[in-house]
Amino acid sequence: MKKIFLMGRSEAGKTSLTQALKGEELHYVKTQYTNTEDDTIDSPGEYAESKHFSVGLACFSFEADVIAMVQAADEPFNLFGPGSRCFIQRPLIGIITKIDSPYANVDMVRLWMKNAGCERIFEVNNKTREGIKELMDYLNEPVEVLTLDRARYKQSLGLNDWDPLPEGVEYPDGM
């Protein structure tokens, strides 16, 4: 399973999402520090809310296979503007939580995530588990383990580590 790093503002549903991904009962826990257990890195919302702590997001992103911007469907504002992708050297996905909220504006949050550079966007309800299977299927897709030579070769083609090789292109012999 891919190791996922969750970032988003306080009360966006990151810790509840972690519990839902593990199949646990949901219970409120205020995240006081970055939890790096199992296949999930759960960060305090304050890291995304304050420029003084945001460097922590960049640091922890290197420990994950995929980075997830988590935003509730009823968010009053967007923390991640265009260009947020520039400091992330991993695949970036969006996860919209609280899709059942009476104040949900899923289309607006989806647009925010697209503008921030999210490659895929998942809509989930942590309580009913709606959308969790689709997210789990994505996380369970195999991750290509790259050697340094293969990573350099991809870079020479202008690709990120996680981008597939173009059709008809293969690694040189011996890689």
TAGIPE-V975854 format. One record per residue. RES is the residue in three letters. OMEGA is omega in degrees with one decimal (999 if undefined). Layout:
res: <RES	RES>
omega: <OMEGA	OMEGA>
This chain:
res: <MET	LYS	LYS	ILE	PHE	LEU	MET	GLY	ARG	SER	GLU	ALA	GLY	LYS	THR	SER	LEU	THR	GLN	ALA	LEU	LYS	GLY	GLU	GLU	LEU	HIS	TYR	VAL	LYS	THR	GLN	TYR	THR	ASN	THR	GLU	ASP	ASP	THR	ILE	ASP	SER	PRO	GLY	GLU	TYR	ALA	GLU	SER	LYS	HIS	PHE	SER	VAL	GLY	LEU	ALA	CYS	PHE	SER	PHE	GLU	ALA	ASP	VAL	ILE	ALA	MET	VAL	GLN	ALA	ALA	ASP	GLU	PRO	PHE	ASN	LEU	PHE	GLY	PRO	GLY	SER	ARG	CYS	PHE	ILE	GLN	ARG	PRO	LEU	ILE	GLY	ILE	ILE	THR	LYS	ILE	ASP	SER	PRO	TYR	ALA	ASN	VAL	ASP	MET	VAL	ARG	LEU	TRP	MET	LYS	ASN	ALA	GLY	CYS	GLU	ARG	ILE	PHE	GLU	VAL	ASN	ASN	LYS	THR	ARG	GLU	GLY	ILE	LYS	GLU	LEU	MET	ASP	TYR	LEU	ASN	GLU	PRO	VAL	GLU	VAL	LEU	THR	LEU	ASP	ARG	ALA	ARG	TYR	LYS	GLN	SER	LEU	GLY	LEU	ASN	ASP	TRP	ASP	PRO	LEU	PRO	GLU	GLY	VAL	GLU	TYR	PRO	ASP	GLY	MET>
omega: <177.1	174.0	-175.1	176.8	-178.5	175.1	-178.7	-176.1	177.8	177.7	176.0	178.5	-178.3	-178.5	176.2	176.8	177.1	178.9	179.6	178.8	179.1	-178.2	-178.2	170.3	179.0	174.6	-175.4	174.2	176.0	179.7	-176.7	-178.2	-178.9	178.0	-177.4	-177.6	172.5	-176.4	-177.0	171.5	-177.5	-176.5	175.2	178.9	-179.3	178.3	179.6	-174.5	-174.8	178.9	178.4	-178.7	-172.2	176.6	176.4	177.9	179.7	-178.5	-177.7	-179.1	-179.5	-179.8	-172.8	173.6	-178.5	179.1	179.7	168.6	-179.3	177.3	176.7	-179.3	179.8	179.0	178.6	-179.6	-177.0	177.1	-172.1	-179.0	175.6	-179.4	178.5	-177.2	-169.6	-179.0	-175.2	-178.9	178.4	172.8	-178.9	176.5	175.0	175.9	178.7	-179.9	175.8	-177.9	178.8	-177.9	177.2	179.1	-176.1	172.5	-174.1	-178.9	-179.9	-179.6	176.5	178.2	176.8	-177.8	176.8	179.7	178.9	176.5	178.9	-178.2	176.2	-179.9	179.9	175.4	-176.7	170.7	-175.6	-177.7	-176.5	-178.6	176.2	178.7	-177.7	-179.1	179.5	177.8	178.7	177.5	177.4	-178.5	-179.9	174.6	-177.1	177.2	177.3	176.6	-176.1	168.0	178.1	179.6	179.1	177.9	177.9	179.1	177.6	178.6	179.2	176.7	-178.5	-178.2	168.9	-179.6	-174.1	178.5	176.5	174.7	177.8	-179.5	179.2	179.3	178.4	175.2	174.8	179.3	177.9	179.5	999>
